[in-house]
Amino acid sequence: MGFLTNLRALTLGAAHDILNKSIDLNSPSVIRQYVRDLESALDRMKQDAAVQDGSVRTMLREQKDLEATIATDKATIVKLQASKDVNAPALARLKAGTVIQNQKRLDEMSGAILDQQNSSAGMKTAVDGLTVKHDQMLNRLRDLERLD
């Protein structure tokens, strides 16, 4: 597992522990502290989600750059094949080797992008879930404060 995945699991675990403890307590001051702790965890998770989103965008940009490089190299190969230069066939073979290597990198990158997108979507779902729990805790706190 990656660092961010482990950090996400740790943060979620800590946030759920906080929520579970606060459900049993009816003290507004204790719940206020748990809400503050949850807000800190939410802020960290939002930052992690933003980093994940940035990684996805970066990887997609790199993928497009690599696709453009492959297309340019293929066009160069076609021109070299049509050339009358004696060195053209050797240069075309060299470019073809580069295209094959870049195509392999592109295939690997596509899998990595899919994994990163899934991880990013999971982070967003977790943030949304914790935001709902945070709102529920705030409502519970307001109810307890009214009763006090």
Rosetta blueprint (number, residue, H / E / L):
1 M L
2 G L
3 F H
4 L H
5 T H
6 N H
7 L H
8 R H
9 A H
10 L H
11 T H
12 L H
13 G H
14 A H
15 A H
16 H H
17 D H
18 I H
19 L H
20 N H
21 K H
22 S H
23 I H
24 D H
25 L L
26 N L
27 S L
28 P H
29 S H
30 V H
31 I H
32 R H
33 Q H
34 Y H
35 V H
36 R H
37 D H
38 L H
39 E H
40 S H
41 A H
42 L H
43 D H
44 R H
45 M H
46 K H
47 Q H
48 D H
49 A H
50 A H
51 V H
52 Q H
53 D H
54 G H
55 S H
56 V H
57 R H
58 T H
59 M H
60 L H
61 R H
62 E H
63 Q H
64 K H
65 D H
66 L H
67 E H
68 A H
69 T H
70 I H
71 A H
72 T H
73 D H
74 K H
75 A H
76 T H
77 I H
78 V H
79 K H
80 L H
81 Q H
82 A H
83 S L
84 K L
85 D L
86 V L
87 N L
88 A H
89 P H
90 A H
91 L H
92 A H
93 R H
94 L H
95 K H
96 A H
97 G H
98 T H
99 V H
100 I H
101 Q H
102 N H
103 Q H
104 K H
105 R H
106 L H
107 D H
108 E H
109 M H
110 S H
111 G H
112 A H
113 I H
114 L H
115 D H
116 Q H
117 Q H
118 N H
119 S H
120 S H
121 A H
122 G H
123 M H
124 K H
125 T H
126 A H
127 V H
128 D H
129 G H
130 L H
131 T H
132 V H
133 K H
134 H H
135 D H
136 Q H
137 M H
138 L H
139 N H
140 R H
141 L H
142 R H
143 D H
144 L H
145 E H
146 R H
147 L H
148 D L
